[in-house]
Amino acid sequence: MLFNSNVFLFAFLPLAILGYYLLAHRLGPFAAKVWLCLASFVFYGWWNPIFLLLLGGSIAFNYLLSRHLTDDEDAGSRQSLLLAAGVAVNLLLLFYYKYLFPLLGFLHHLGWLRVDAGSVVLPIGISFFTFTQIGYLVDCRQGLVKERGLLNYLLFVTFFPHLIAGPILHHREIMPQFANEDSYRFKPENLASGVTLFAFGLAKKVMLADVIAPWAEAGFDHLAGINLLHAWSVALAYSMQLYFDFSGYSDMAIGLGIMFGIRLPLNFNSPYKSSSIIEFWQRWHMTLTRYLTLLLYNPISLSIARRRQLAGKPTGKQAASTLGGFSAMVVVPTVTTMFLAGVWHGAGLQFIVYGLLHALYLSVNHAWRILHPPVKGVPPARNALLRTWSLLWPVALTYLAVLVAQIFFRANSAADAMRLLAGMIGLHGSGLPLPLPPSDFRYLGALGPILSGHLFGVGVRDAYNAITLPLLNYLALALALAVVAFGAPNVYQIMGKWSPALNKVPQLSWQWLTWRPSLSWSLGIALVMFLAAQRFDHSARFLYFQF
């Protein structure tokens, strides 16, 4: 079921909220939890009920394993083996649905397999609910899990706002909320702030991302000979589509969470405003960054540090100041983590390049910080132009690097990504001039009547303008969305102290733009919801559903 659908907005969601609070009031939190679990299963099974068996089986397996991992009588190597087996089973499930059939198809293409294995339908959200449970198993092994009830675990995994595309949850921030009776008391301010955030996210999705999506999709499907202006318009269009689509989903998920009294973690914080690639990953898909850091980067880095200590080699900042130490302590864990992050997104070579590009960016960024540490107490430049330039160039450079990686992330193949990049540097021409009105052809002399007529049954001027005008329109739209992404405050800044996210961001100093429960804001949000609902028929599913 899609958030941006009539059946969700006008049927499922009102019934889910009403049943949740009525049952909590009449029968207590247990009944409300059962209702919310059932609602979440209905939400997931709406698309394809058969995958409820997969989701239920995954939950049953991981929960039973978690009980063994938290058994005090079973300690040491046996628990480690159980954890390794559990992680392996989860990864094998992912491998089967995401990587096995593309791999078999690749082998068939090489001629190593006679029969084409075909493909398999990818269950929506499989990466998210699988990784969520792997993280839970790791915490069970480390003795960090205190709340172990089955019903709370079911809610932790299946809570429908995050089930399909995140945020990726940690049990310590969510399961205690499900165990807290205060979460089941209806609070008007929770509903008001939740509806507001949901409306902002819905508008991002259907009124911004889906409007520019056709140009990006058509562009990536027709990359042969793409020229400079067209290539940049396609790249920028996709970059804006991806941001407003995924951040819009995250806004809606957090808004829906607080409608049920549950605060979800922040997932986006104006990432395109980042002045370095390290900062970008602290602002973009923040829960994935946290997950990768805790479960991949930190263990790899710690293992390398221990080995260096045993060998009598320096660790920490002292090691990072040398080439060998920097390679071992920073580059190796970074490349490994980002390579796996790229593979997690898909089976193609383009996803591997995406991950390795970000590994390169992060390694260079860390090296720069070591070689050029920030100096405190340096006054800003007196010249306003120099001050502006010093603020803008790191943001522009960071975004350019991100944009190149996003091209590989979206392209149908690594070769397609290279075609678009070739167009962006002008290898296929510089672009199209402005469209010509009919009167302009009279300046072409004897050629005017020919060019203003028809060639092969198509009006040359009309065909020319049919290509040029959409390009310029979508390029202008992409640039307008970029102004919003780079220059406007995000919704969490606007909501200030009323923000329902677990993490808080600095509040705006502009009181006139700060959200508060009021009649004017209610009317404005109602208008946004009404306008967004008019586009449901033209809306598409969220981009991250494919992961």
C-alpha positions in Angstrom: 0.0 0.0 0.0 1.3 3.4 -0.9 1.2 6.5 1.4 0.3 8.5 -1.7 -3.0 6.7 -2.5 -6.6 7.3 -1.8 -7.1 3.9 -0.1 -4.3 4.7 2.4 -5.2 8.3 3.1 -9.0 8.1 3.3 -9.6 4.5 4.5 -6.6 2.6 6.0 -5.1 5.5 8.0 -8.2 6.8 9.7 -9.4 3.3 10.6 -5.9 2.4 11.9 -5.7 5.5 14.1 -9.3 5.3 15.4 -9.0 1.6 16.2 -5.6 2.1 17.9 -6.8 4.8 20.4 -10.3 3.3 21.0 -8.8 -0.1 21.9 -6.1 1.5 24.0 -8.8 3.5 25.9 -11.3 0.6 26.3 -9.1 -2.5 26.6 -5.6 -1.2 27.2 -2.2 -1.1 25.4 -2.1 -4.8 24.7 -5.2 -4.6 22.5 -3.9 -1.5 20.7 -0.6 -3.3 20.0 -2.4 -6.3 18.5 -4.5 -3.9 16.4 -1.4 -2.0 15.2 0.4 -5.3 14.3 -2.7 -6.5 12.3 -2.9 -3.1 10.6 0.8 -3.3 9.7 0.4 -6.8 8.2 -2.6 -5.6 6.1 -0.5 -2.6 4.9 2.3 -4.9 3.8 0.1 -7.6 2.3 -2.0 -5.1 0.3 0.6 -5.2 -2.5 1.1 -9.0 -2.6 -0.4 -11.1 0.2 1.9 -14.1 -0.5 4.9 -12.1 0.9 3.2 -12.0 4.3 4.5 -15.6 4.6 8.1 -14.3 3.9 7.8 -11.5 6.4 6.2 -13.7 9.1 8.8 -16.4 8.6 11.6 -13.9 8.8 10.2 -12.5 12.1 9.6 -15.9 13.6 13.1 -17.1 12.8 14.9 -14.0 14.1 12.8 -13.7 17.2 13.4 -17.4 18.2 17.1 -16.9 17.5 17.2 -13.8 19.6 15.7 -15.7 22.6 18.7 -18.1 22.4 21.1 -15.3 22.1 19.8 -13.6 25.2 19.8 -16.8 27.3 22.2 -16.3 30.1 23.1 -20.0 30.2 24.4 -20.1 26.7 27.5 -17.9 26.5 30.7 -17.5 24.6 31.4 -19.3 21.4 28.0 -21.0 21.0 26.3 -17.6 21.0 28.8 -16.3 18.4 28.1 -19.3 16.2 24.3 -18.8 16.6 24.8 -15.1 15.6 26.9 -16.0 12.6 24.3 -18.5 11.5 21.5 -16.1 11.9 23.2 -13.3 10.0 24.1 -15.9 7.3 20.5 -17.0 6.9 19.3 -13.4 6.6 21.9 -12.6 4.1 21.1 -15.7 2.1 17.5 -14.6 1.9 18.6 -11.2 0.6 21.0 -12.9 -1.9 18.2 -15.1 -3.3 15.8 -12.2 -4.0 18.3 -9.5 -4.9 21.4 -11.1 -6.4 21.0 -14.7 -7.4 18.9 -14.2 -10.6 20.9 -11.2 -11.8 24.0 -13.3 -11.3 22.6 -16.2 -13.2 21.5 -13.9 -16.0 25.0 -12.5 -16.2 26.5 -16.0 -16.4 24.0 -16.8 -19.1 25.0 -13.7 -21.0 28.6 -14.9 -20.9 27.6 -18.3 -22.2 28.4 -20.2 -19.0 24.8 -21.2 -18.5 22.7 -22.6 -21.3 19.3 -21.7 -19.8 18.3 -18.2 -18.8 17.1 -18.4 -15.1 14.7 -15.5 -15.6 13.9 -13.3 -12.6 12.0 -13.2 -9.4 9.7 -10.6 -7.9 11.6 -8.6 -5.2 9.5 -8.3 -2.0 9.0 -4.7 -1.0 11.1 -3.6 1.9 13.1 -6.8 2.3 16.4 -5.0 2.7 15.0 -2.8 5.5 13.2 -5.4 7.6 16.1 -7.8 7.2 18.8 -5.3 8.2 16.6 -4.1 11.1 16.5 -7.7 12.5 20.2 -8.3 11.9 21.0 -5.3 14.0 18.7 -6.6 16.7 20.5 -10.0 16.7 23.9 -8.3 17.1 22.6 -6.3 20.0 21.2 -9.5 21.6 24.6 -11.1 21.3 26.2 -8.0 22.9 23.7 -8.1 25.8 22.2 -4.7 24.9 18.6 -5.9 24.6 16.4 -5.3 27.6 12.9 -5.4 26.1 12.3 -8.9 24.7 8.5 -9.3 24.5 7.2 -10.9 21.3 4.5 -8.2 20.7 6.9 -5.3 21.1 9.3 -7.1 18.7 6.5 -7.6 16.2 5.8 -3.9 16.3 9.5 -3.0 16.2 9.8 -4.8 12.9 6.4 -4.4 11.2 5.3 -0.9 12.3 4.0 0.2 8.9 5.4 3.8 8.8 9.0 2.5 8.5 8.4 -1.0 7.2 8.8 -0.4 3.5 11.7 2.1 3.2 12.9 3.1 6.6 14.0 4.9 8.6 16.1 1.9 9.8 15.3 1.6 13.5 17.3 0.6 16.5 15.5 -1.3 19.1 16.8 0.9 22.0 15.0 3.9 20.6 11.7 2.2 19.6 10.9 -0.8 21.8 10.9 1.2 25.0 8.3 3.5 23.4 6.0 0.5 22.6 6.4 -0.6 26.3 5.5 2.8 27.6 1.7 3.1 28.4 1.9 6.9 27.7 2.4 6.1 24.0 -1.2 4.8 23.8 -2.8 8.0 25.1 -4.3 10.2 22.4 -2.7 13.6 22.3 -4.1 16.2 19.9 -0.7 17.9 19.5 0.7 14.6 18.3 -2.0 14.3 15.6 -1.5 17.9 14.6 2.2 17.7 14.2 2.0 14.3 12.6 -0.5 15.5 10.0 1.6 18.6 9.3 4.8 16.6 8.7 2.9 14.0 6.6 1.5 16.8 4.5 4.9 18.3 3.9 6.3 14.9 2.9 3.3 14.1 0.7 3.8 17.5 -1.1 7.5 16.7 -1.7 6.6 13.4 -3.2 3.6 14.1 -5.5 4.0 17.8 -6.2 7.8 18.0 -6.6 9.5 14.6 -7.1 6.8 13.1 -9.3 6.5 16.2 -11.4 10.1 16.1 -12.5 10.4 12.3 -12.6 9.2 11.9 -16.3 12.1 13.9 -17.6 14.7 12.0 -15.5 13.2 8.6 -16.5 13.0 9.4 -20.2 16.5 10.8 -20.1 18.1 7.8 -18.5 16.3 5.5 -21.0 17.7 7.4 -24.0 21.3 8.4 -23.4 22.8 7.7 -26.8 24.4 10.9 -28.1 23.0 13.1 -25.3 24.4 16.6 -25.4 25.6 18.9 -22.7 22.5 20.8 -21.9 20.2 17.8 -22.1 22.6 15.7 -20.0 22.8 18.3 -17.2 19.0 18.7 -17.2 18.6 14.9 -16.8 21.2 14.6 -14.1 19.8 17.5 -12.1 16.2 16.3 -12.6 17.1 12.9 -11.1 19.1 14.3 -8.2 16.1 16.5 -7.2 13.6 13.6 -7.8 15.7 11.3 -5.5 16.0 13.8 -2.7 12.4 15.0 -2.7 11.1 11.4 -3.1 13.1 9.8 -0.4 13.1 12.6 2.1 9.4 13.0 1.4 8.8 9.4 2.3 10.9 9.8 5.5 8.9 12.9 6.5 5.7 11.0 6.0 7.0 8.0 8.0 8.0 10.2 11.0 4.7 12.1 10.8 2.7 8.8 10.8 4.8 7.5 13.7 3.9 10.4 16.0 0.2 10.0 15.0 0.5 6.7 17.0 2.5 8.3 19.8 5.9 6.9 18.5 8.8 9.1 17.6 11.0 7.9 14.8 14.6 9.0 14.1 15.4 11.8 11.7 16.6 10.5 8.3 17.3 13.6 6.3 18.6 17.0 7.3 19.1 19.2 4.2 22.0 17.0 2.9 22.6 19.1 -0.2 23.7 22.0 2.0 26.7 19.9 3.2 30.1 21.4 2.8 31.9 18.1 2.8 31.2 14.5 1.9 31.6 13.4 5.6 28.9 15.9 6.5 26.7 14.7 3.6 26.6 11.2 5.1 25.7 12.7 8.4 22.7 14.4 6.8 21.7 11.9 4.0 19.9 8.7 4.9 21.1 9.2 8.4 19.8 5.9 9.9 21.6 3.9 7.1 24.8 5.8 8.0 24.4 5.0 11.6 23.7 1.4 10.8 26.7 1.0 8.5 28.9 2.8 11.1 27.9 0.6 14.0 27.7 -2.8 12.3 30.4 -2.5 9.6 32.8 0.4 9.9 33.4 0.3 13.7 34.0 -3.5 13.9 36.4 -3.5 10.9 38.2 -0.4 12.3 38.4 -2.0 15.8 39.7 -5.3 14.4 42.4 -3.5 12.4 43.4 -1.4 15.5 43.8 -4.5 17.6 46.0 -6.2 15.0 48.2 -3.2 14.8 48.5 -3.0 18.6 49.5 -6.7 18.7 52.1 -5.9 16.0 53.4 -3.0 18.0 52.2 -0.4 15.4 50.6 2.9 16.3 46.8 3.4 16.2 44.5 6.4 16.3 45.6 9.8 15.2 49.2 8.9 15.3 48.7 6.0 12.8 46.4 8.1 10.6 49.2 10.7 10.1 51.3 8.2 8.1 50.4 6.7 4.7 50.4 3.1 5.8 48.5 3.9 9.0 46.0 6.0 7.1 45.4 3.2 4.5 44.9 0.6 7.2 42.9 2.7 9.7 40.8 4.8 7.4 40.8 3.6 3.8 40.3 -0.1 4.4 37.2 0.2 6.6 35.8 3.0 4.5 36.2 1.1 1.2 34.8 -2.1 2.7 31.8 -0.4 4.2 30.9 1.7 1.1 31.5 -1.2 -1.2 29.0 -3.3 0.7 26.6 -0.3 0.9 26.7 -0.1 -2.9 26.1 -3.8 -3.2 23.2 -3.5 -0.8 21.4 -1.1 -3.2 21.6 -3.5 -6.2 23.4 -6.2 -8.1 24.8 -4.2 -11.0 28.3 -2.9 -11.6 26.9 0.6 -11.4 26.0 0.1 -7.7 29.5 -1.1 -7.0 30.9 2.0 -8.7 28.5 4.1 -6.6 29.8 2.7 -3.4 33.5 2.9 -4.4 33.1 6.5 -5.5 31.8 7.4 -2.1 34.6 5.4 -0.5 37.1 7.5 -2.5 35.3 10.8 -1.6 35.3 9.9 2.1 38.9 8.8 2.1 40.0 12.0 0.4 37.9 14.1 2.8 39.5 12.4 5.8 43.0 12.9 4.4 42.2 16.6 3.8 41.1 17.0 7.4 44.4 15.4 8.6 46.6 17.5 6.3 44.6 20.7 6.7 43.1 20.7 10.2 40.7 23.6 10.9 42.4 26.6 12.6 40.3 28.2 15.4 40.2 31.9 15.9 40.8 32.8 12.3 38.6 35.9 11.5 36.4 35.6 8.4 37.4 37.6 5.3 36.4 41.2 5.3 35.3 41.2 1.7 31.7 40.0 1.4 32.4 38.4 -1.9 35.3 36.3 -0.5 33.2 35.3 2.5 30.4 34.1 0.2 32.8 32.3 -2.0 34.4 30.5 1.0 31.0 29.3 2.0 29.7 28.3 -1.4 32.6 26.4 -3.0 32.8 23.5 -0.5 29.0 23.0 -0.9 29.2 23.1 -4.7 32.2 20.7 -4.8 30.5 18.3 -2.5 27.3 18.4 -4.5 29.1 17.8 -7.7 30.8 14.7 -6.3 27.4 13.5 -5.0 25.8 14.1 -8.4 28.4 12.0 -10.2 27.8 9.1 -7.9 24.0 9.5 -8.2 24.3 9.1 -11.9 25.8 5.6 -11.4 23.1 4.9 -8.7 20.3 5.6 -11.2 21.7 4.4 -14.5 20.6 1.1 -15.9 24.3 0.1 -16.3 27.7 1.5 -15.7 28.0 2.1 -19.5 24.9 4.2 -19.4 26.3 6.2 -16.6 29.5 6.9 -18.6 27.3 8.0 -21.6 25.6 10.6 -19.4 28.8 11.8 -17.9 30.3 12.1 -21.4 27.3 14.3 -22.4 27.8 16.4 -19.3 31.3 17.3 -20.3 30.2 18.2 -23.8 31.6 15.2 -25.8 28.3 15.0 -27.7 27.7 18.7 -28.4 27.0 21.7 -26.2 23.2 21.8 -26.4 20.3 23.4 -28.1 19.7 27.1 -28.8 16.4 28.8 -27.8 13.2 27.7 -29.6 12.3 29.7 -32.7 8.8 31.3 -33.3 7.5 31.1 -36.9 8.5 34.7 -37.7 12.2 34.0 -37.0 12.4 31.7 -40.1 11.9 34.7 -42.5 15.5 35.8 -41.6 16.8 32.6 -43.2 16.1 33.8 -46.8 15.2 31.1 -49.3 15.6 28.4 -46.7 12.9 30.0 -44.5 9.9 28.5 -46.4 11.6 25.1 -46.5 12.5 25.0 -42.8 9.1 26.4 -41.7 7.4 23.8 -43.8 7.4 20.0 -43.4 10.2 17.5 -43.8 9.2 13.8 -43.8 5.7 14.9 -42.8 7.0 16.6 -39.6 7.1 20.4 -39.1 10.8 21.1 -38.6 10.1 24.1 -36.4 7.4 22.2 -34.4 9.6 19.2 -33.9 12.5 21.5 -32.9 10.4 23.3 -30.4 8.9 20.0 -29.1 12.4 19.0 -28.1 13.7 22.3 -26.9 10.8 23.6 -24.9 10.4 20.6 -22.6 14.2 20.6 -22.0 14.2 24.2 -21.0 11.1 23.8 -18.9 12.4 20.8 -17.0 15.9 22.3 -16.6 14.2 25.4 -15.1 12.1 23.2 -12.8 15.2 21.3 -11.7 17.0 24.5 -10.9 14.0 25.8 -9.0 13.9 22.6 -6.9 17.6 23.0 -6.4 17.0 26.5 -4.9 14.6 24.9 -2.5 16.9 22.0 -1.6 20.0 24.3 -1.1 18.4 27.5 0.2 15.1 26.8 2.0 14.9 25.7 5.7 13.8 22.1 6.1 10.5 21.0 7.6 12.1 20.1 10.9 13.5 23.6 11.3 10.1 25.0 10.4 8.4 22.8 13.1 11.0 23.7 15.7 10.0 22.4 19.2 7.0 20.7 17.7 9.1 18.5 15.5 8.1 14.8 16.1 11.5 13.4 15.2 13.7 11.8 17.9 16.6 14.0 16.9 16.2 17.8 17.0 17.6 20.4 14.6 18.2 24.1 15.4 14.9 26.0 15.3 14.4 28.9 12.9 14.8 32.4 14.2 12.0 33.6 11.9 8.9 33.2 14.1 6.5 33.9 11.2 7.7 30.7 9.5 7.8 28.6 12.6 4.9 26.1 12.8 2.5 26.1 15.7 -0.9 24.6 16.3 -3.2 27.4 14.9 -6.1 27.9 12.6 -4.0 29.5 9.8 -1.5 26.6 9.8 -4.4 24.1 9.8 -6.0 25.7 6.8 -2.7 25.9 5.0 -1.9 22.2 5.7 -5.5 21.2 4.6 -5.0 23.1 1.3 -1.6 21.3 0.8 -3.3 17.9 1.5 -6.1 18.7 -0.9 -3.8 19.8 -3.7 -1.5 16.7 -3.2 -4.5 14.3 -3.3 -5.4 15.7 -6.7 -2.2 14.2 -8.1 -2.6 10.7 -6.7 -3.6 9.5 -10.2 -0.3 10.9 -11.6 1.9 9.6 -8.7 4.4 6.8 -8.7 5.7 4.5 -6.1 8.6 5.6 -4.0 12.1 5.1 -5.5 13.5 3.2 -2.5 10.8 0.6 -2.7 13.1 -1.2 -5.1 15.7 -1.7 -2.4 
